Amino acid sequence: MTADSSPDGRLDRALASLRGLAVGDALGSQFFVPVNYPLLKDRELPPGPWQWTDDTEMACSVVAVLAAHHRIDQDALARSFAEHHDFDRGYGPAVNRLLRLVREGGDWRELAAELFNGQGSWGNGAAMRVAPLGAWYADDPEQATHQAEISSYPTHQHREAVVGAMAVAAAAALAAAPGGPPSPEVLLDGVIALVPKSAVGAGLRRARDMLDYADAGTVAAVLGCGRRTTAHDTVPFALWSAARALGDYEQAFWTTAQVGGDVDTTCAIVGGVIAAGKAGTPPTAWVEQTEVLPDWVPASVRGPRSEV
């Protein structure tokens, strides 16, 4: 039995993953506010509504491009990123500048390649937005990694950023496969087999070796949790957390958020991967507290409207 490869089936999975990503992002971002820090210890929700960040805004563009083209069209993706760019959503300064220049007629190929003295960005931005793409390609995890690589280049061209996106897409594709969620070991083994040698890959192998650790803080101390906002400091821990709680969105969120770091991004990645599978739907009350998605996203995913 294989995953539904029809356009409607693929879009349904991508939209489900996008909803999970948005909830993780929006709720996770609330824990950057000092008054909410004490709530994490007791797993208490902050007051809503919760506003999402650049993670969700860019993921919306990924889904919109897939819905329109049934694949990643890099030019269309770069245009969507630039046209829908909201400076107040928490973008990093390099991407803020890149997207402004694209809107003004700049070539994303040159602009992205020039970042950081020609090395390209190795940030976690390509990984944070890509889980819905993996869900779209649940019938073909290898193609998910290929399309994720293509999706990275308009903003992130460093090898580690690209591999980070490939890893998240692979995880979402494997999580969305029919028959229920795979075991933690099967998920991480599958991801490791699909990504090239890299610091991200090395981190994933360490994550695989730490699946029996119960203390997420210890794991985060080894793997990183996004404090440096690099792909290799973010993706291994996020996928460790997702792998250990496939099918349990709430547990995955709290495990991820409680270690701190780049909480909106790690929780967006985890939320998108978990929600790619049918058993990983976020709690309805959480969805209702999350800011509605923009009206240019397919209507079926926008969800209840929250005032922000």
JOQUI-V164418 format. One record per residue. N is the residue number from 1. NEAR is the number of other C-alpha atoms within 10 Angstrom. Layout:
{{N;NEAR} {N;NEAR}}
This chain:
{{1;7} {2;10} {3;19} {4;17} {5;14} {6;10} {7;12} {8;12} {9;14} {10;23} {11;24} {12;19} {13;27} {14;35} {15;28} {16;25} {17;38} {18;32} {19;30} {20;32} {21;35} {22;33} {23;30} {24;35} {25;31} {26;29} {27;29} {28;27} {29;21} {30;22} {31;22} {32;15} {33;9} {34;8} {35;10} {36;14} {37;14} {38;12} {39;13} {40;17} {41;10} {42;9} {43;15} {44;11} {45;13} {46;17} {47;10} {48;17} {49;20} {50;25} {51;23} {52;26} {53;22} {54;24} {55;28} {56;29} {57;22} {58;24} {59;30} {60;29} {61;23} {62;30} {63;28} {64;22} {65;21} {66;22} {67;20} {68;11} {69;11} {70;14} {71;19} {72;22} {73;16} {74;19} {75;15} {76;18} {77;22} {78;24} {79;17} {80;20} {81;25} {82;22} {83;14} {84;16} {85;19} {86;15} {87;16} {88;9} {89;14} {90;12} {91;18} {92;13} {93;9} {94;14} {95;21} {96;16} {97;14} {98;22} {99;27} {100;16} {101;15} {102;19} {103;19} {104;10} {105;9} {106;13} {107;15} {108;22} {109;16} {110;12} {111;20} {112;24} {113;19} {114;15} {115;19} {116;12} {117;8} {118;13} {119;14} {120;20} {121;27} {122;23} {123;25} {124;28} {125;27} {126;30} {127;32} {128;30} {129;32} {130;39} {131;38} {132;36} {133;36} {134;36} {135;37} {136;36} {137;29} {138;32} {139;21} {140;18} {141;25} {142;20} {143;19} {144;32} {145;28} {146;17} {147;22} {148;29} {149;25} {150;18} {151;28} {152;26} {153;23} {154;25} {155;27} {156;26} {157;26} {158;21} {159;21} {160;24} {161;28} {162;29} {163;30} {164;36} {165;36} {166;34} {167;34} {168;32} {169;37} {170;36} {171;34} {172;37} {173;33} {174;29} {175;32} {176;31} {177;23} {178;16} {179;12} {180;15} {181;22} {182;19} {183;14} {184;21} {185;16} {186;14} {187;24} {188;28} {189;15} {190;17} {191;26} {192;21} {193;13} {194;21} {195;21} {196;15} {197;13} {198;14} {199;17} {200;29} {201;23} {202;16} {203;22} {204;27} {205;16} {206;17} {207;26} {208;21} {209;13} {210;17} {211;17} {212;10} {213;11} {214;10} {215;11} {216;19} {217;17} {218;13} {219;21} {220;23} {221;11} {222;16} {223;24} {224;25} {225;29} {226;25} {227;12} {228;14} {229;20} {230;22} {231;29} {232;27} {233;25} {234;30} {235;34} {236;33} {237;27} {238;30} {239;28} {240;29} {241;28} {242;32} {243;27} {244;20} {245;21} {246;25} {247;24} {248;18} {249;23} {250;18} {251;15} {252;24} {253;28} {254;19} {255;21} {256;31} {257;25} {258;19} {259;19} {260;20} {261;20} {262;24} {263;27} {264;31} {265;32} {266;34} {267;31} {268;37} {269;37} {270;36} {271;33} {272;42} {273;37} {274;36} {275;31} {276;38} {277;27} {278;18} {279;16} {280;26} {281;21} {282;24} {283;13} {284;9} {285;8} {286;18} {287;25} {288;17} {289;20} {290;26} {291;23} {292;22} {293;23} {294;14} {295;9} {296;11} {297;19} {298;15} {299;11} {300;10} {301;18} {302;18} {303;14} {304;14} {305;14} {306;16} {307;12} {308;10}}
